[in-house]
Amino acid sequence: MIGAVAACALTVSVLLVSAAQADFGVVPGSFHAVPENRDGSIDMQAGSHPYQYKVSFSMKTTAEGTTEGGELRDAIVDLPPGLIGDPLATPRCSRADFEGSVAKCPIDTQVGVLRAAILGVGEIAAVVYNLVPPTGVAAQIGFSAGAYNTLENASVLTEDGYGVSVEAINLPLEVKAVTETIWGTP
């Protein structure tokens, strides 16, 4: 499922709006990318089809609670070799139904959930939808939290053994921590 494409990761690259500073980044040991079985145990079987995939990380923060050294604006996630998803495994929501202050996507287009800690907002929870991708994008998922819509675009790395990379560009709020769980077909 396309959701697995967006959530699976071995590396996360982050770009700053401000000048790069040494203290910016993910809290050491907080990044986890785990394929799970239905019972919550880790799926370690090669060639299996995990029930869900969970990615989580926390950004370094100051004593005042702001992210240290800058804000996370772009996240680029590369999937582990061999891990792929099928963007047509579930129906897709149109951009017209997705955009706006409240997504109006059909329930069968939901492929996961996202929980995040946002500076100035607090904890949020959002539904992740399988979306109709724009021309030139292999697959797209997205979530809507209040008036903020975030898109994750998947692309095929033809020069790198046809792996998959997922990008969330121009995140609208200051992210302190994220957990995204993608299950495909619940």
Residue pairs with C-beta under 8 A, 6 or more apart in sequence:
1 85
1 86
1 87
1 89
1 90
1 111
1 130
1 182
1 183
1 184
1 185
2 85
2 86
2 87
2 89
2 90
2 111
2 130
2 139
2 140
2 141
2 154
2 184
3 53
3 85
3 111
3 112
3 128
3 130
3 141
3 182
3 183
3 184
4 50
4 53
4 83
4 84
4 85
4 182
4 184
5 79
5 84
5 85
5 87
5 139
5 141
5 154
5 164
5 166
6 77
6 85
6 128
6 139
6 141
6 152
6 154
6 166
6 180
6 182
7 33
7 53
7 54
7 55
7 77
7 112
7 180
7 181
7 182
8 33
8 35
8 53
8 55
8 77
8 79
8 80
8 83
8 182
9 33
9 55
9 77
9 78
9 79
9 80
9 166
10 33
10 78
10 79
10 80
11 77
11 78
12 26
12 31
12 57
12 75
12 76
12 77
13 74
13 75
13 76
14 24
14 25
14 26
14 72
14 73
14 74
14 75
14 76
15 73
15 74
15 76
16 24
16 69
16 70
16 71
16 73
17 70
17 71
17 73
18 70
18 71
19 70
20 69
20 70
21 68
21 69
21 70
22 69
23 60
23 68
23 69
24 60
24 67
24 68
24 69
24 70
25 59
25 60
25 69
26 57
26 58
26 59
26 60
27 57
27 58
27 59
27 60
30 56
30 57
30 58
30 177
31 56
31 57
32 54
32 55
32 56
32 57
33 53
33 54
33 55
33 80
34 42
34 53
34 54
34 55
35 42
35 43
35 44
35 48
35 50
35 52
35 53
36 42
36 43
36 50
36 51
36 52
36 53
36 54
37 43
37 50
37 51
38 51
43 50
43 51
51 183
52 112
52 181
52 182
52 183
52 184
53 181
53 182
53 183
54 179
54 180
54 181
54 182
55 77
55 178
55 179
55 180
56 177
56 178
56 179
56 180
57 177
57 178
58 117
58 176
58 177
59 67
59 68
59 72
59 175
59 176
59 177
60 67
60 68
60 69
61 67
61 68
61 176
62 68
65 119
65 176
66 119
66 174
67 119
67 174
67 175
67 176
71 174
71 175
72 171
72 174
72 175
73 169
73 170
73 171
74 167
74 168
74 169
74 170
74 171
75 167
75 168
75 171
76 165
76 166
76 167
77 165
77 166
77 167
77 168
78 157
78 163
78 164
78 165
78 166
79 163
79 164
79 165
79 166
81 161
81 163
83 164
84 164
85 139
85 154
85 164
85 184
87 130
87 133
87 138
87 139
87 154
89 184
89 185
90 108
90 109
90 111
90 130
90 184
90 185
91 106
91 108
91 109
91 130
92 109
92 130
92 131
92 132
93 103
93 105
93 106
93 109
93 129
93 130
93 131
93 132
94 131
94 132
95 131
95 132
95 134
97 103
97 104
97 105
97 106
98 104
98 105
98 129
98 131
98 142
98 144
98 149
99 149
100 144
101 144
101 146
101 147
102 144
103 127
103 129
103 144
103 149
105 127
105 129
109 129
109 130
109 131
110 127
110 128
110 129
110 130
110 186
111 128
111 129
111 130
111 141
111 182
111 183
111 184
111 185
112 127
112 128
112 141
112 180
112 181
112 182
112 183
112 184
113 125
113 126
113 127
113 128
113 180
113 181
114 124
114 125
114 126
114 127
114 128
114 143
114 145
114 178
114 179
114 180
114 181
115 123
115 124
115 125
115 126
115 178
115 179
115 180
116 123
116 124
116 126
116 145
116 175
116 176
116 177
116 178
116 179
117 123
117 175
117 176
117 177
117 178
118 124
118 145
118 173
118 174
118 175
118 176
119 173
119 174
119 175
119 176
120 173
120 174
121 146
121 173
124 145
124 146
126 143
126 144
126 145
127 143
127 144
128 141
128 142
128 143
128 180
128 182
129 141
129 142
129 143
130 139
130 141
131 140
131 141
131 142
131 151
132 140
133 139
133 140
133 153
133 154
134 140
137 153
137 154
137 155
138 153
138 154
138 155
138 156
138 164
139 153
139 154
140 151
140 152
140 153
140 154
141 151
141 152
141 154
141 182
142 149
142 150
142 151
142 152
143 149
143 150
144 150
148 172
148 173
150 168
150 171
150 172
151 168
151 169
152 166
152 167
152 168
153 166
153 167
153 168
153 169
154 164
154 165
154 166
155 164
155 165
155 166
155 167
156 162
156 163
156 164
157 163
157 164
157 165
